[in-house]
Amino acid sequence: MATKKTAKIRGELPKPQPLAFPESEFSRFWKSKLVELEAAQREHEQRWGVGRLINLVDVEFRIKVWTQVERVWAAQESQNIEKARAAADGMIRALRAMEQWAVAEGIAPVGDVKAIEWMMDDGSVLAVVSTEADAVAYQRTRPDVEDRHIWSIQEIAKMLEAGLGNDVARLKATLGMPATVVKVQANGSGFDDFANDLDLDAPSSTPKMFPTAMKPLGKME
């Protein structure tokens, strides 16, 4: 099964996709490798911010990083495990190289202000922090993020209290993002109508990936 294509945003990496059995050998490997790549990117962003260092490095460095991103996408299309492994590992090295550059240049991490950051479709960063004081502190460490894209929970709460919540709900419906409502039966769990299609007595047809026989543990030193 081919890996599902996803839309590319400037500098954005592919995201891990849920398993959909049966999986091809490449699809199993790639989905697993993307989990590792996303973990490295998340660690990078938590310390240095979303899209921050890529905007601070010089032009040549930025081009190298973006080229590596393109290699990751190309490897996904190639369906070649070795190319995919090399591209993903190269992207992790690119993230580390930007971090090393930042340390050498004396650039500080994002600091103690906790912010939820999201890269929008146009490549700009949206940030949500707790208080207005946090917004001021955040902007000192992230001057690359526009003031109009930095929001505090206080500001959002004031807008909702002013009646903007209804407008947001209508906009979500217009954009095809209505709230999901889960209905549960009054006298049941909601799963009562599901047929039990698992025969636990039948031998499994799934190939074993790990041996089930366990060797005795040796004596601990």
N, C-alpha and C positions, 0 to 999 in steps of 0.2 A: 504494500500500500504506500502510495506516495505521500510525502509530508504535505500537509495542507499549506497552501500559499497564503501569506498574510500581507497586508498593505505595508509598504515601507515608508517610514518617516525619516527625514534627514538625520543620519547618524544613529538611527534606532536599530537595535538588534532584534532578531527573531525571538519570540516568547515561547516558553515551553507549552506544549499542547497536551491535552489529556489523551491517554491511551485509547485506542479504538481497535479492539481485536477483530480479526487477526492482523498482526503487525508484520511488516517486512523486517529483515535483519537490519537494514539501514534505518528504518523508522524507529525501531526500538533503541538503537544506539543513539540516534540524533536527539530524540526526545530526552533521553537520559543525559546526554552531553549538554543540552540546553539548560537543564536544571543546574548543572555545575557552573555554566557561564552566567546564568542569571544570579546565582549566589555571589559570584565574584563582582558582578556589576552592582548588586545591592549593597555589598560591603563597601565598595568604592563610593557609592552615592551617599551612604549614611555618614561617611567621614568627610567627604569633599563636596557634597552637594550634587544635585542632578544637573548635568550639562555645564558644570562650572569650569572645570579645568580645561575642557576642550575649547572653551572661549578665551582662555588665558594664554595657552601655548602659542608659539609663533606659527606662521602660515605653513611652513614645511612640515612641522610636527603634526599640525591638524590634518593636513592632506594624508600623511602616513596613517593616522588613526582611522580616517574615513575610508581609506583604501582597504584597511584591514576589515572594517565593517562590511564593505562590499564583498570581500573574499568569503566572509561568513555566509552571506546570502547566496553567493555563487556555489559554495560548497553544499548548501541545502538543496539547491537545484540539481547538483551533479549526481546525488544519490551514491556518492563514493565515500566509504567510511574513512579511509585514510586522509583524503582531502578535507573532510569535515573535521576530523580530529585535529589536523594541523591548523586549520583556520580558527577553530574555537580556542585552541591553546595559544595561538598567536594573538587573539583578541584579549585574552586574559593578561598576556605579557604587555600588551599595549596599555591596558588600564594601570598595571604596575609601573610602567615607564612614565606615565603622566604623574603618578603619585611621587615617584622619585624626583621628577623634574620640579614638582611643587615644593618638596622639602628642600632641594638644593637652592631654589629661588627664594626661600624664606616665606612662602605663602602658607598661611595658617589654615587649618581645617575649618569647617563651618561653625565650630563653637558649640556652646552648651544649649543654644536655643533649639528646641525641638520643633521641627516643621514637617508638614506633609507636603511633599513636592510632586508635581506631575508635569510631564512634558506634553504640551498641547500640539495639535496637528501642524501648527505653523512653526514649531521648534522652540517657541518661548516657554518659559517655566512659570507655572502657577504654584504659589505657596500659601499654605494655611498654617497660622501659628495660634497660640492660645490667647495672648493679650496684645493690646496696642503697644505696650512696652517691648514685647517680644518682636513685634513687627519692626520697630525702630532698630533693635539690636540685630535682627536678621538682615536688614538692608545694609548695615555696616559691613557685614561679612559677604553679602551677595549683591554688590552694586550692579552686577550684570542683570539682575532680575528687576523688571520695571515696577515702580511703586504701585501702579494700578493692578498688578498681578499678585500683590501681597495682601492677604486678607487675614484678619484676626477673627477668632470665634466670637468676640464681642461684637464686631461689626456685622457678622452674619446673623447673630441673634437679634440685633436691633432691626435689621431689615425684615427678618421673619415676623418680628413683633409688630412691625408697621404694616403688615399685610402682604408682603412680597411672596410669602409662602404659596399662596394660591396661584400667583403668576408663574412661579417655578414649577408647580405641579402641572399646569397647563402646557408649559414649554416642554417638560419631560414627555408628556403625552404626544405632543406635536413631533418631537424628535424620535418617537418610538421607544421611549425608555420609561414606560409606566411602572409604578411600584408593583412588585410581585406579592400576591396575597395567597397564602397557603390555607386551604380549607380542610379542617379535620372533622371527621364524623363525630357526632355527639357521643355515641356509645362505642367508640372504637379508636384504634390508633391511626386509621387511614390506610392501613395496609391489609385490611381484612379481605379485600377482594382480589388480592394478588394470588395467582396460582403458584403452588410450590413446584417449580420445575427442576429442582435439584435432587438428583438421586444420590444420596450420600453413600449408599451401599455399592454403587457401581464403581469399577476401577476408573481412575482418572486417565483421560487421553492426552493430558498436557505433559510434554516432556519435562523430566526433572532437570532443573538447572543447578541444584545443590545436592550433594549426597545427604541422605537421611541418617546413615549410620554415623554415630558419634564415637570418636575414640576417647578412651578415658583420659581425663586431664592429668598431666604430670604433677608431681609434688611442687608446690610453690616454694621458691627460694626465700 
